[in-house]
Amino acid sequence: EKIRKLWRHYFQGTHALVFVVDSQDKDRMDAAREELWKILDDDYIRSTMTHVLLYANKQDLPGALKPQEVMEEMQIKKLSYAQWYVQPCVAINGEGLYDGVEWLTKGLKETK
């Protein structure tokens, strides 16, 4: 909790955010959404951020929210100043990770 106040200092000069959500942990989805929007609502972030990649992790586990459901829970459609993408993934075996990075890399190259 203490270090989160310092996050904004690490975003200087960045144009993209990668945020990972535990798709199976429905009880903490509200907390994850709050943390994401604390970052995205920052004035500096609004002025520099062009892309947000949201990984919907743990898609291999029973009861995990689908990417569309994660998108709705995280209210990512409200994000108007940056491109965004929700990528399903299974971090433990790498499934979907490269797809997300590919989307991000392509998008960042197009904005140069």
N, C-alpha and C positions, 0 to 999 in steps of 0.2 A: 504493500500500500504506500509506503513512504517513497519508494523510488518512482512510482507512477507520476508524481508531481514533477519529476525531472524529465519525463519523456519528451516534452515539447522541445527541449534543448537538443535532442538527438535527431529531430526532424529537419533541422536547418539544412537547406540545400537539397532536400529530397523532393521527388515528384511522384512517388508511389508508396503505397502502404500495403503490406501483406498482413492480414489478420486471420488467425486460425480459430475456428469455433469447434468445440466438442459437440458434434451433432447428436450424440446420445444423451448428453447431460441436460435434459429439459429443465431441470430445477435451477440451473445456473444461466439459462439463456438470457434472462432479464439482466443479470449482472454483466454478461458479455456484451449485450447491446449497449448498456450504459457506458462501459469502458470504450467501446468503439466510437460512440458519439461524443464522448469527452474529447477524444482526439480530433474527430472530424469537425467539431464545432469551434475549434481554435481558429482565431483570425489568421494567424500565420499559415496554418495548414491550408485554410481556404484559399490563400493567395498563391500557394506553390503546388498543391497536390493536383495531379492530373489523372491518376489511376488508383483504384482500390481493388485489390484481389482478396476475396474472402474465401478461404478454404473451409469447406464443410467436411471436417475430418470424422473418422471412425464410421464411415459408410458401411463397413463390413459387419458391424455389430447389430444385433437384433434391437429393434425399437428406435434406431437412429432416424432423426428427421431427414427427409429428402431435401435436396438442394433448394427446391422451390419453397419448402417450409422454412428452411433456415433463412432464405432471402426475406420472407415475410416476417419472421421473428426478429430479425436484425433491422428491419425497416430500411433496407438499403435502397429501395426505390426513391426514398426522400432525398438521396444524394444527387444534387443537381449540378454541382460545379466540377465533377470529375467522372470519368468513365469508371464503371465497376463491373465486376464479374464474380459469380459464385461458382467455384470449382469443387465438385465432389472429390474426396480423396480418402486414401487409407495410408496414413503416413508411415505406419510400421513396415509396409512393403513397397512404398513409393508410388502406389497407384494414384494417378491423377496429378501428382506433383509437377511433373514436367509439362503437362498440359496447361496448368496455371501459369507457370513461368513463361511458357511460350506465348500465351495470350498477353502477359505483361510486357515481355520484351518487344513483341510486335507493336503493341500500342505505344510504348515509349519511343520507339523508332519513328513512328508516324507523326508524333507530336514535335519532333525536332525541327 
